[in-house]
Amino acid sequence: MKLRLIPVLALALLPVLACESEVREANVNQDKYIDSYINDNYAENTVYHNGGSSRVVLIEGPQGAPVIEKGDSVYLYYAGYTFSQRGPENCFVIDSGMVRIGAGDLIRGLEEGLPGARQGEEALVLFSADDGYGTQSVGLVPANTALLFDVGVAMIKKNH
């Protein structure tokens, strides 16, 4: 009985394994078109990479202004967009508020992309679905969707 069950379980897992492979490939492709978008549109801007996130500085914060570090509370204003090979598409959120970096208040792509930004900085933070909502659909964001956030850092409160 057990010997017959093993092949049945293996066959049942094949679609799951194939789906995971497709998701990994989709995220690699998302990273490629994120890099291409940055190179084509922001070649002159300063770009920082951290983890799976890229932060394109649009307006630099003033020298000497506080810099975001893990544990800091940060007042942000932002707009989030779904992102495809064509670039930013649908705006799915416009919001502002105080969040704590590294406390799980934000999705991983923002948690990784914001450290190093100065108070007063405006930037784009881009990342693949791996660092966003992954395989889940959330609100207006379909599953396996890369994201772009247009972020302004209004205030940084040091918590160390």
C-alpha positions, 0 to 999 in steps of 0.5 A: 500500500505504501509503495503505491502511495509514493508515486501518487504523492510524487505526481501530486507534487509535480505541479507545485514544483513546476509552479515554484520553478516558474515563480523563480524564473519570473522573479529573475526576469523581473530583476532584469526588467527592473535593472533595464528600467533603471538603466534606461531612465535613471542612468545619471541618478545615484542607485543603491542596491540592498538585498533584492531592492534598488533605490534610485535617488531622485532628490538627495536629502541635505548633507548632515541630515539623519540617515535611516538605519534599522530600528529607526522610526520614519515618517514616509509619504509614498505611492506604490505601483505595480511594475512590469516590463513596460514600467510602472503601471497601476497605482495601488496605494497612496499613503503616509505615516510613521513606520519602524524600519526592521519591525515588520511594518513594511514589506521586505522590499521597502525594509531593505531599500530604505536604509541609507536614505537621508531625511528629505530624500525622494527616491524610487524603490523597486523590487521583484515579487520575492521582496513584495507580496510574493505569490499572494494577491493583495488588494489591487496587486496580483500575485507574482508582481514586481513593485515600485514605490515613489517614496519621500522621507519626511522625518527620521526619529533615531531609536537607538 
